[in-house]
Amino acid sequence: VDVRSPGEYKGELLHMADYPQEGALRGGHIPGAKNVPWARAANPDGTFKSADELREIYEEEQGLNAADNVVAYCRIGERSSHTWFVLTYLLGYDNVRNYDGSWTEWGNAVRLPVER
């Protein structure tokens, strides 16, 4: 699950506006990744959405289920840790990992495939 913004996911943005030095050489996403920006799991007041609302986002919209092996990633693993928490502790998924290197590692690596 790519939790970055749609612009980052599509390869239109190579870095976040506040962090131009921390971008990747290539734009796009890891092949097969679904884009669910991390903030979709939060209400405007910063609290988490209800479990039913979260299931709607991750399961109904994206087709995930609790038995899936899920890897969440963003730019450096910070935003994706939020999604890891949501899937693991709020929805009870057993097989969720946070890709610490995230897009900064993957997008700068030689010979790793990228989709746009």
C-alpha positions, 0 to 999 in steps of 0.5 A, a space after each residue: 500500500 503506497 500511502 503517499 499523495 496521488 501526485 507522488 504515487 503517479 510520479 508527478 512529484 519526486 519529493 515533498 515540497 518541504 523536503 526537496 533534498 530527500 527525493 528519488 531519482 525516479 517517480 512512480 510506485 512499486 508495481 502492484 501497489 494500491 494508493 491509499 493516502 495515509 490521512 484518509 484514515 483520520 478525521 479532520 480533528 486528527 482522531 482515527 476514523 471508525 473501524 467501519 469507515 476504515 474497512 470501507 477504505 481498505 477493504 471495500 475500495 481497495 480489496 484488502 482483507 485481514 489475511 493478506 500480506 501487506 507492505 505499507 510504504 511512503 517516502 521514508 517510512 514515517 507516514 506508512 507507520 500510521 497505516 501500519 498501525 491502522 491495519 494492525 491495531 485498528 483492523 486486526 490484520 496479522 501480516 502488515 509490514 512497514 517498508 522502512 526504506 520506502 520510496 527513497 530506497 526503492 525509487 533510487 535503486 538500480 534495476 528495481 521496477 517502477 510503475 507510473 
